[in-house]
């Protein structure tokens, strides 16, 4: 297929958005009209999961089409290196080589921060991260040039990982959500018109701070919102010494604090939806919408007080279950409106490449979802039985985990506690009843445990003895050999370039 005949690709990514915060996923309170309309034109993946529910590892899987073990990034925390560069193949790199004009806008979360990883150009909003000497994000420079008074871009006093919430402190047009769409439209106006485009529009919200502009914040603060799920096992996270922190990862907060957090979070999503509407309307006005494949997803979710937990990195639904919508190019024809098979973030790269008529690199271990969208029965039967996710110790050793799910059941193993949980998601979507200790659920528990044993045995790093899972308390943190190999290869390459 000549490059000029390939579809344009728009990837829209939110940060830390849980799956159940869109109308098309059944939320009757939140207003997400534009994303719901996009869903009506494409496919909603009902059981999409993050392979490692925090920013860097999930985005590495999106970038490469590889699971965390093969990217070498098992989470953000203990034992893990930060380098998200030096990959053999990346999605923007493969597309650029095939004749696409590639652009990244917003949060990339690369290391080093100005790494291109295959993009021709990036325009960055990296929130508060300054990882490289003298780095200043493009958004912050723009904010300083356009603000209307002597205030900073985070002057509301809420930390980047806090459960606290309040309305945005500056005029709405200065909000990073608006800037991200402004820059995306600016790229579409100045792109090379002879080439198809790949644009990644990556929002820094609804990740905390929960600072929606006043219109959106007030709308949801005055609504009745879904409260947090609190399981019969959640007392293990009722820890007052942790809850006291403004960046607490667990602990009980007052009902009004939880409601305010959820109001800010919902408001941020409603705001993002309106700005996505601006972007889609531009495509429609310019006659680009029909031939543009649009992929919408998030990197992971947010617990929002579920089970007395905040933030992410957990295997629970609020953290690991993500929204995913794909609208194919119009020439593809009608697709299934909903897919119930379990999918994950590393499946996005091969899906985009197959729709673009491009070969999928051998490094990719995700699977193309195109045939699921077509509704081919044989293909659906051949699909994976479950997805696997993991995260290293981050806030505490006790929350290091591996999880398995098929969308109907969920199994979680905590290596440093050597404990496990089992949930029936079909009857208990909030994971409020842990079945792991019930005798009548023991055959099911053993089945899921053995699935994880078999999967982890292939790694040969002491997580199993071949027949049972092996507790990791007091042992060194696991580091993937693929990470070490990538670091060594990049170091050798840099050394060769200097000589």
C-alpha positions in Angstrom: 0.0 0.0 0.0 1.5 3.4 -1.0 2.0 5.7 2.0 -0.4 8.3 0.6 -3.2 5.7 0.7 -2.7 4.6 4.3 -5.1 5.9 6.9 -4.3 8.8 9.2 -3.9 7.8 12.8 -5.0 9.8 15.8 -4.1 8.3 19.2 -5.9 10.0 22.1 -4.5 9.1 25.5 -5.6 10.2 29.0 -3.6 9.7 32.1 -4.9 7.7 35.0 -8.5 7.3 33.8 -10.4 4.3 35.1 -12.6 2.3 32.8 -16.0 3.1 34.4 -15.9 6.9 33.8 -17.5 7.0 30.3 -21.1 6.9 29.3 -20.4 4.2 26.8 -19.1 2.0 29.7 -22.4 2.5 31.7 -21.7 5.5 33.8 -24.9 7.4 34.0 -23.6 10.4 35.9 -20.6 11.6 33.9 -21.1 13.5 30.6 -18.7 12.2 27.9 -20.8 13.0 24.8 -17.9 13.2 22.3 -16.2 10.0 23.4 -19.6 8.2 23.5 -20.1 9.4 19.9 -16.7 8.1 18.9 -17.6 4.7 20.5 -20.8 4.6 18.4 -18.6 4.9 15.3 -16.2 2.2 16.4 -15.6 -0.6 18.9 -15.7 -0.5 22.7 -13.3 -3.0 24.3 -15.1 -4.0 27.5 -12.2 -5.8 29.2 -9.1 -3.7 28.4 -6.3 -3.8 31.0 -3.1 -2.1 31.8 -0.2 -4.6 31.8 1.6 -2.6 34.5 -0.8 0.0 36.0 1.5 3.1 36.3 2.7 5.6 33.8 6.1 4.6 32.6 5.7 0.8 32.2 2.3 1.1 30.6 3.5 3.7 28.2 6.5 1.6 27.3 4.2 -1.3 26.4 2.1 1.1 24.2 5.3 2.4 22.6 6.7 -1.0 21.7 3.9 -3.5 21.6 5.8 -5.5 24.2 4.7 -6.7 27.7 6.6 -5.3 30.7 8.9 -8.3 31.0 10.1 -7.7 27.5 10.3 -3.9 27.7 12.3 -4.5 31.0 10.2 -2.0 32.9 8.2 -3.8 35.6 6.8 -0.7 37.3 7.8 2.5 38.9 9.7 1.6 42.0 11.9 -1.0 43.7 14.7 -2.3 41.5 13.5 -0.7 38.3 15.6 1.6 36.1 14.0 4.6 34.4 15.3 4.3 30.9 12.5 4.3 28.3 14.6 4.6 25.2 16.9 2.3 23.1 14.1 0.1 21.9 14.6 -1.8 18.6 11.2 -0.9 17.3 8.6 1.7 18.4 5.2 2.5 17.0 6.0 6.0 15.9 9.4 4.8 14.5 7.8 2.1 12.3 5.2 4.5 11.1 7.8 7.2 10.3 9.8 4.7 8.3 6.7 3.9 6.4 6.1 7.5 5.3 4.0 8.9 8.2 4.5 12.4 9.6 4.6 11.6 13.3 4.0 14.0 16.2 3.6 13.6 20.0 1.8 16.3 22.0 1.5 16.4 25.7 2.7 13.8 28.2 5.2 11.3 26.8 7.0 10.4 30.0 10.2 9.4 28.2 13.6 9.2 29.7 15.5 11.3 28.7 12.6 13.6 28.5 13.5 15.0 25.0 13.9 11.5 23.6 12.0 11.1 20.3 11.6 7.3 20.3 10.6 7.4 16.6 8.6 10.6 16.6 9.7 13.3 14.2 8.9 15.9 16.9 7.3 16.2 20.3 5.7 19.1 22.2 5.7 18.3 25.8 3.7 18.8 29.0 5.5 16.8 31.6 3.6 18.1 34.6 6.1 18.7 37.4 8.8 16.3 36.2 12.3 17.7 35.6 14.5 14.6 35.0 17.0 16.2 32.6 19.3 19.1 33.3 17.8 22.4 32.3 14.5 20.8 31.1 11.5 23.1 30.8 8.4 21.7 29.3 6.8 23.4 26.3 3.6 23.8 28.2 5.3 25.6 31.1 7.1 28.0 28.7 3.7 28.7 27.0 2.0 29.2 30.4 4.6 31.7 31.5 4.2 33.7 28.3 0.4 33.7 28.4 -0.6 33.9 32.1 -2.5 37.0 33.3 -1.0 37.5 36.7 2.0 36.7 39.0 1.0 33.1 39.6 2.6 29.8 38.8 1.1 26.8 36.9 0.8 24.8 40.1 0.0 27.5 42.6 -3.2 25.9 43.9 -1.0 24.0 46.4 -2.1 20.5 45.5 0.6 17.9 44.9 0.8 15.9 41.6 -0.2 12.7 43.5 -2.6 14.0 46.1 -6.1 12.9 46.8 -7.0 16.5 47.5 -9.1 18.5 45.0 -10.1 22.1 44.2 -11.0 24.1 41.1 -8.3 25.2 38.8 -6.7 28.4 40.0 -6.1 30.1 36.6 -8.3 31.0 33.6 -9.6 27.9 31.8 -7.7 28.6 28.6 -4.4 28.1 30.5 -5.3 24.6 31.6 -3.0 21.9 30.2 -6.0 20.1 28.7 -6.8 23.1 26.5 -3.1 23.5 25.6 -2.8 19.9 24.5 -5.7 20.2 22.0 -4.5 23.6 20.8 -1.1 22.1 20.0 -2.7 19.1 18.3 -4.7 21.2 16.0 -1.7 23.4 15.3 0.2 20.3 14.1 -2.7 19.3 11.9 -2.6 22.7 10.3 1.1 22.7 9.6 1.8 19.0 8.9 3.1 17.7 5.6 -0.1 17.3 3.5 1.5 14.8 1.2 1.9 12.2 4.0 -0.5 10.4 6.3 -0.1 11.6 9.9 0.3 9.8 13.2 -0.6 12.2 16.0 -0.5 11.2 19.7 -2.6 13.6 21.7 -1.7 12.7 25.3 -3.4 14.5 28.2 -1.8 15.0 31.6 -5.2 14.6 33.3 -7.4 13.3 34.9 -4.2 12.3 36.8 -4.1 14.3 40.0 -4.1 17.2 40.9 -7.9 17.0 40.6 -8.1 20.6 39.4 -10.9 20.8 36.9 -11.9 24.3 35.8 -14.7 25.8 37.9 -17.5 25.1 35.5 -16.8 21.4 35.5 -15.7 21.1 39.2 -18.9 22.8 40.4 -21.1 20.7 38.2 -20.0 17.5 39.8 -19.5 18.8 43.3 -23.3 19.5 43.3 -24.2 16.0 41.9 -24.7 12.7 43.6 -21.7 10.7 42.5 -20.9 7.0 42.8 -19.1 6.3 46.1 -16.1 4.1 46.5 -16.3 0.3 46.6 -15.3 -0.9 50.1 -14.7 -4.7 50.2 -15.1 -7.1 53.1 -11.3 -7.2 53.1 -10.6 -3.5 52.8 -9.7 -3.1 56.6 -6.2 -4.1 55.7 -5.7 -0.6 54.2 -7.4 1.3 57.0 -4.1 2.7 58.3 -4.2 6.1 60.0 -0.4 6.6 59.8 -0.6 6.4 56.0 -3.9 8.3 55.6 -2.4 11.4 57.3 -0.3 12.3 54.3 -1.6 14.7 51.6 -0.2 12.2 49.1 -1.5 9.1 50.9 -1.7 5.9 48.9 -4.1 4.3 51.4 -6.2 5.1 54.4 -9.8 6.3 55.3 -10.7 9.9 54.4 -13.8 11.8 55.3 -16.8 11.3 52.9 -16.7 15.0 51.9 -13.0 14.6 50.9 -13.7 11.6 48.8 -16.7 13.3 47.2 -14.6 16.4 46.4 -11.8 14.2 44.9 -14.4 12.4 42.7 -16.0 15.7 41.7 -12.6 17.1 40.6 -11.8 13.8 38.7 -15.2 13.6 37.0 -14.9 17.3 36.1 -11.4 16.8 34.5 -12.8 14.0 32.3 -15.8 16.1 31.2 -13.4 18.9 30.4 -11.2 16.5 28.4 -14.2 15.3 26.5 -15.2 18.8 25.5 -11.6 19.4 24.2 -11.6 16.1 22.3 -14.8 17.4 20.7 -12.8 20.4 19.4 -10.2 18.1 17.9 -12.7 15.8 16.3 -14.7 18.8 14.9 -11.5 20.0 13.3 -11.0 16.7 11.6 -14.6 16.7 10.4 -14.3 20.3 9.0 -11.2 19.4 7.1 -12.6 16.2 5.6 -10.1 14.1 7.6 -12.4 12.2 10.0 -13.4 9.4 7.6 -9.9 8.4 6.7 -8.5 8.7 10.2 -8.2 5.7 12.5 -8.8 7.0 16.1 -7.6 5.1 19.1 -8.7 6.2 22.6 -7.3 4.7 25.8 -5.7 5.4 29.1 -2.5 4.1 30.6 -4.1 2.9 33.9 -6.8 3.9 36.3 -7.2 5.6 39.7 -8.6 3.9 42.8 -10.3 7.1 44.0 -10.8 5.7 47.5 -12.0 2.2 46.5 -11.1 -0.2 49.3 -9.3 2.8 51.1 -6.8 3.0 48.3 -5.7 6.0 46.2 -3.6 6.4 43.0 -2.5 3.3 41.0 -0.1 0.4 40.7 -2.7 -2.1 42.0 -4.3 -5.1 40.2 -7.8 -4.0 41.2 -10.4 -2.8 38.7 -10.1 0.9 39.5 -6.4 0.8 38.8 -5.9 -1.8 36.1 -9.1 -1.8 34.0 -8.9 0.9 31.4 -11.2 2.4 28.7 -10.3 1.6 25.1 -12.2 2.6 22.0 -11.0 2.2 18.4 -12.7 3.8 15.4 -11.3 2.4 12.2 -11.0 4.3 8.9 -14.3 4.5 7.0 -13.0 2.3 4.2 -12.8 -0.6 6.6 -16.5 -0.8 6.9 -18.7 -1.8 9.8 -17.2 -3.2 13.0 -18.5 -4.9 16.1 -19.8 -2.3 18.5 -18.4 -4.1 21.6 -15.7 -6.8 22.2 -15.7 -8.8 25.4 -12.4 -10.6 25.0 -9.5 -9.5 27.3 -7.1 -7.1 25.7 -4.2 -5.1 26.9 -2.1 -2.0 26.0 0.6 -3.9 24.0 -2.1 -5.0 21.6 -2.5 -1.4 20.3 0.7 -1.3 18.2 0.1 -4.4 16.2 -3.5 -3.3 15.7 -2.5 0.0 14.2 0.1 -1.5 12.0 -2.2 -4.1 10.6 -4.8 -1.5 9.8 -2.0 0.5 8.1 -0.9 -2.5 6.0 2.5 -2.6 7.7 4.5 -5.6 8.9 4.5 -6.2 12.6 8.1 -6.3 14.0 9.3 -9.5 15.6 9.9 -7.8 18.9 6.1 -7.2 19.3 4.3 -9.8 21.6 1.0 -8.0 21.6 -1.8 -9.3 19.3 -3.7 -7.3 16.7 -7.3 -6.7 17.7 -8.4 -6.1 14.1 -10.0 -9.5 13.8 -11.9 -9.1 17.0 -13.3 -5.9 15.6 -14.3 -7.8 12.5 -16.2 -10.3 14.6 -14.6 -13.4 13.1 -15.8 -16.3 15.2 -12.7 -18.4 14.6 -10.4 -15.5 15.5 -12.3 -14.9 18.7 -12.0 -18.5 19.7 -8.2 -18.4 19.1 -7.8 -15.3 21.3 -5.9 -15.4 24.6 -7.8 -16.8 27.6 -6.6 -14.1 30.0 -4.3 -11.2 30.4 -1.5 -10.8 32.9 -0.4 -7.7 34.7 2.2 -6.9 37.3 3.8 -4.1 39.2 6.9 -4.0 41.4 6.9 -2.6 45.0 6.3 1.2 44.8 4.6 2.7 47.8 5.3 -0.3 49.9 6.6 -3.9 49.5 3.2 -5.3 50.4 1.6 -3.9 47.2 3.9 -5.6 44.7 1.6 -7.8 42.7 0.8 -10.0 39.7 -2.7 -10.3 38.5 -4.6 -12.5 35.9 -8.1 -11.8 34.5 -10.4 -12.9 31.7 -12.8 -10.1 32.6 -15.0 -12.5 34.5 -12.6 -13.5 37.3 -9.6 -11.8 38.8 -6.7 -13.5 40.6 -4.0 -11.4 42.4 -0.8 -12.6 44.0 1.2 -10.4 46.4 4.8 -11.9 46.2 6.2 -10.1 49.3 3.2 -11.1 51.5 2.8 -14.4 49.7 -0.9 -13.9 49.8 -3.6 -14.1 47.1 -7.1 -12.8 46.3 -9.8 -14.1 44.0 -12.8 -12.1 42.7 -15.9 -13.0 40.6 -16.1 -9.8 38.5 -19.3 -10.9 36.8 -21.2 -10.9 40.0 -19.0 -8.6 42.0 -17.5 -5.9 39.7 -16.3 -3.8 42.7 -14.2 -6.7 44.0 -15.9 -6.4 47.4 -15.9 -10.2 48.2 -12.6 -12.0 48.3 -13.2 -15.6 47.5 -9.7 -16.8 48.1 -10.4 -18.2 51.6 -13.7 -19.9 50.7 -13.7 -23.7 50.4 -16.2 -23.8 47.6 -14.0 -21.5 45.5 -10.8 -23.6 46.1 -10.8 -25.5 42.8 -11.2 -22.1 40.9 -8.4 -20.6 43.0 -6.0 -23.5 42.2 -6.8 -23.2 38.5 -5.9 -19.5 38.4 -2.9 -20.0 40.7 -1.5 -22.7 38.3 -2.0 -20.4 35.4 0.3 -17.8 37.1 2.8 -20.5 38.1 3.1 -21.7 34.5 3.5 -18.1 33.2 6.1 -17.1 35.7 8.0 -20.3 35.5 9.1 -19.3 32.0 11.0 -16.4 33.5 13.3 -18.6 35.7 13.9 -15.9 38.3 12.7 -17.7 41.5 9.1 -16.6 41.5 8.1 -20.3 41.3 9.6 -23.7 41.9 7.9 -25.1 38.9 4.8 -26.2 40.8 4.1 -23.5 43.3 4.5 -19.7 43.7 7.5 -18.8 45.9 7.2 -15.9 48.4 9.6 -13.0 47.9 9.8 -11.5 51.3 13.3 -10.3 52.0 14.6 -11.3 48.6 16.2 -9.0 46.0 13.7 -7.2 43.7 13.3 -8.8 40.4 14.8 -7.0 37.4 14.1 -8.2 33.9 17.1 -9.4 31.9 15.6 -7.6 28.9 16.2 -4.3 30.7 19.8 -5.1 31.3 20.3 -6.2 27.7 18.8 -3.0 26.4 20.9 -0.8 28.7 24.1 -2.7 27.7 23.2 -2.4 24.0 22.5 1.3 24.2 25.8 1.9 26.2 27.8 0.0 23.6 26.1 2.0 20.8 26.9 5.3 22.5 30.5 4.2 23.1 30.9 3.2 19.5 29.6 6.6 18.3 32.2 8.4 20.4 35.1 6.6 19.0 
